[in-house]
Amino acid sequence: MKISSAVLLSLAAALVVIGAHLTIKAGIVASYPFFMFALVLLFWHMYQRNKMEETEPKEKKPSKHKSKRKKN
């Protein structure tokens, strides 16, 4: 995970916590912008993660289905 992805995810989580606090104190109307901005940050994080996965060279991974039995 890149530092920008970690920052986006952390900011989104912080905005959700702030939005929840504002919902309790002032109501959903006051907290709506915080929830929507958190949602935008989450979508941006997912977009960057998917874009990074597509551009990475695909390495050949060993198969998980190899037999562990010894051949006689």
N, C-alpha and C positions, 0 to 999 in steps of 0.2 A: 504494500500500500504506500503510495506516495504521500508526502507531507501535505499536499494540497487536498487530497482525498480525506486524510485524517482531520484536517481543519474543517472541511465542509461537514463531515459527519458529526464532529464535536459541536459545531455551531448549531446544526439542526437539532441535536439533542438538547442543547441549552435553551434554544427557543421553544421547544416543546415544554420544558420545565417552567419557563417564564410564562408561557401561555396558560399552563395549568394553574399556576398561581394567580394570574390575572382573572381566570375564569371564576375561581373561588372568591376573589375579592371584589371584582367589578362586573362580572358577567361575561357571557360569550361574545357580546358585541365588542367589548374592549380587547379581547384576546384573539379575535379572528385574524387580524393582520399577522400576528406572531405565528399562528398555526400555518397560515398560507405561505409565509416566507420560509418556515421550516420545511414545508412540503416541497417548495421550489429547490431548496438546498439539497434535499434528499434525492430528488430527480436528477439534479445536476451531478451529484456524487455517483449515482447509478450510470448516468450517461458516460462520465469519465472512466469509470471502471470497465464498462463494456467496450469502450473505444480502445482502452489500453490492452484489454485481452485480445482484441482483434488484431492489433498491430504487433503484438509479441510474436516472435517466431515460435511455431509450435514444435516443441521438443518431443522426441519419441519416448513415450513412457513405457516402462516394462509392464507386461501383462500381469494382472493380479490372479489369473486363473491357471497359473503354472502348477503342475502336479508336484506335491511334496513327497510322493512315494518314491522309494528307492527302486531302481530297476535291477533285477537279478540277472 
